């Protein structure tokens, strides 16, 4: 009976929590609608439309979100407001990604937004956009996409290092490690995981998964080293035997040649021919 009461209480608290979040979001949407009524400046109106699209998308109202974000994009393009264009493109890309047939279009929109953020020097949004595009390529199954994802995550890790955000830097490095593992590049995978592990260790974060992965790559590295040493030994032996055989053949050839020269000096051709006919076995090597 107590268990039933406890479960009921937890369910009620969870419902109240979720309800509170939903009400807060709805209140924010209502506030944005009010702002939209009175704001006149183009840039402020564009920013409000984009913010409204974000909140509506979070409330699963994708249709309304698409309507407002397309308005924002059209207005931003008309006044050449680059930040507004980039923000609208990211929202459109998110909405397009929900449709599996439009993933390519979504990535293209993110790429356009990324170029604008880079032009504006907005490092926070550059890093977030790199992460999103990297994740799209990460989820693909082909190796070409994985190589592209590595490039995006490496750029992301570099930016978060400059922004002094070690946690995000470590997450990027972990993704890089997994991608190199998929590409069977164990050395680079190990280095990425090792760096990520060191960063999290400095932050006081325990990473048992990384420790297991690092242990696995250490075993692979030792195994590969042993195989290479074994191969080197075998190759050395084979070359040694081949060299010995060649040396024997060279010596044998030299002895035979010397014998032939001695015969030529001792006999005239006619006499030698006669001697060979009389004693053919006497000059066999």
N, C-alpha and C positions, 0 to 999 in steps of 0.2 A: 504493500500500500504506500509505504514511504517512497519507494522507487517511482511509483506512478506520479505522486505529488511532485517529486523532484523533476521528473521529465516534463511535467506540465508547466512548472515554474520556469524552467529553462526555455521552453518553447515560447512562453508568453514574453519573457525578457528579450528573446531573439526577435520576435515579431515587432515588439516595441522599438527595438534598436533599428531594425530595417525600416520600420514605418517612419521613425524619426529622420533617418537619412533621406528617405524619399520625400518627406515633407520639406526638409531643408533644400533639397534640389528643386522642388516645385516652387518654393519661395524665391529661390535664386532666379529661376526662369521668369517668374512674375516680375521680379525687379528689373530684369533685362528687357522685358516687354515695355515696362514703364519708361526706361531709359531710351528705348528705341523711339518712343512717341515724341520725345522732346529734343533729342540730340540732333543738331543740324550739321555740324562739321563733318565733311566726308570721311576723314580718317577715323573719327570717333564712332561714326555710324558703322563703318566697315568692321572695326574692332568689336563693336557690340554684336553685330550680326554673326561674326565668327565665334564669339563667346557663347551666344545663344545656341548656335549649332552644336557646340561641344556639350552643353548641358542637355539638350534634347537627345543627342545620340546616347549619352549616358542613361537617359530614361527610356531607352529602346524605342524612341520615336524617330526612326531613321528617315522616314519620308519628310517630316517637318525639318529635320536637321539638314537634309539635302537641299530643300527649298531655300533655306536661309543662307547656307554656305555658298550656293550658286549665285545668290543675290550679292553676297559679299565679294565674290570673285569678279563678277561683272562690273561692279562699282569700282573695285580696286584697279582693275585693268583700265577703266575709263579715265581715272585720275592718276594712273601710273604710281600707285602706292604699293611699293614692292613688298613690304612686310605683310600687308593685307592680302596680296596675291599669294605669297608663300603659305601663310596661315590657312587660307581657303583651300589651297591645293592639298595640304596635308589632311584636312577634314574630308575632302572629296575622295582622296586616296583611301582613307580608312573605311569610308562607306563602300567604295568599289571593291575593297578586299573581301568584304562579306559575300560578294558574288564571285565564286571561283573562276568564272569565265572572264573576269576583269582584273585578275591579279597583275598581268603585264601592264595594264593601264595604270593601276595603282602605283606600281614601282616607278613608272615613267613620271607620274605626278610628284612622287616623293623626290625623284632625282631633280626635277625642275625646282622644287621648293628648296632642296639642298643647295643648289647653285645660287639661289637668291640669298639664302642665309649666309653662305660663304662670302658673297659680295658685300653683305651688310656687316659681316664680322660678328654675327650673333653666335658665339661659341656654344652656348647652352643648347640652342636649337639645332646647331650643326651636329653636336654629339648625339642628341636624341634622334635626329633623322638618320644619321649613320647607323645607329643601333636598330632602328626599325627596318631599314633596307637590308642590313646585315642579317637580321632574323628571317626575313623573307627568303633570302638565298640559302640560309642555314637549313630551312625546312625542306628545300628541294632535295632531290635524290641524286642528281648528276654531279660529277666532280668539278665541272666548270663553274657551277653555281657555288660550290663550296670554296673554290679559290677566290671567287668574287667576294664571298662573305668574309673571308680572312682579311681581305684588303679593307673592307668597311670596319671590321672590328679592330684592326690595328690602328686605323685612324681615330676611331672612337677612344681606344685606350690611351693614345697619345694626348688627345684633348683633355680627357678626364685627369690625366697626370698633371697637366698644366693648370687645370682648374682645382687641383688639390682635392679630388674626390676619389680616394683610393678604393672604396668599395666598388664603384662603377668600373674603375680601371681593372680590378681583379675579376669582375664578372666578364668583361670583354676578353681578358686573357684566358679565362676558363673556356669560353666559347672557341677561341683560337686553338686551344689545346685539343678540344674534341674534334674540331675540323681537321687539324693536321693528323690526328689519329685515324680519321676516316680516309684520309689520303695516304695512309701508311707511311707517313714521315714521322717516325717515332722520336727522333732527336729533337725536332722543333716542337712536337707535342709535349715532350718532357720539359723543355725549357719554359714553355708557356705556363704549364701547370705549376712548375716549381716557383716561378715568379709570382703567380697568383696566390699560391700557398704562403709564400713569404710575406706578401702584403697583408693577407688576412691574419697571419700570425702576429704581425706588428699591431694590428687592430684589436688583438685579443679574441679573435673569432676562431673557434675550433672547426676544422674542415676535415672530418674523417673520410669523406668521399675523395677529396684531393689526395689525402695520405695514401689511400688504397691505390689510386691511379698512379701516383708517383712510385709506389712500391712495385707495381706491375711493370712500369717502364724501366725501372732499375733492373728488374729480372731480365727483361728483354734485352737491355743494353749489355748485361753480363753475358747472356747467351750468345748474342751476336758477336761479342768480342772473342769468346771461346771458339766460335765457329771460324772466325777470321784467322785466329791463331792456328787452328787446326788446318785450315786451307793453306796457310802460308807454309806450314811444316810439310804438308803433302807436296806442294808445288816445289819446294826446295829439294825434297828427295827425288822427285821426278826429273827435275833439271839436272841434279847431280848424276843420276843414272844415265840420262841422255848424253851428258858431257863425257862421262866415262866411256860410253859406247863409241862416241865420235872420236875420242882420243885413241882408242884401240884401233879403229878403222884407219885413222891418219897414220899411226905408227906402222900398221901392216902395209899400207900403201907405200910408205916411204921405204920400208925394207924391200918390198918387191921391186920398186924402182931402182934401188941401189944394186940389186942383183942383176937387173936387166942391163944397167950401165957397165957392170963388171964383165958380163958376157960380151958386150959389144967391144970392150977394150981388149979382151983376150982372143977373140976370134974374128975372122973376116966373115962377112955375111954368108958366103958359100960354105965355109967351114962350119959356121954355126948352124946353118940349115941341115947340113949333113949330120952334125952331132946330135941335133934335136931328133932327127929321124932315127938315129941309132940308139939313143938313150932318152926317150921322151919323158921318163919319170924322174930323171935326175934334176930337172929345173922347174919342177912344179912347186908353187908356193905352199 
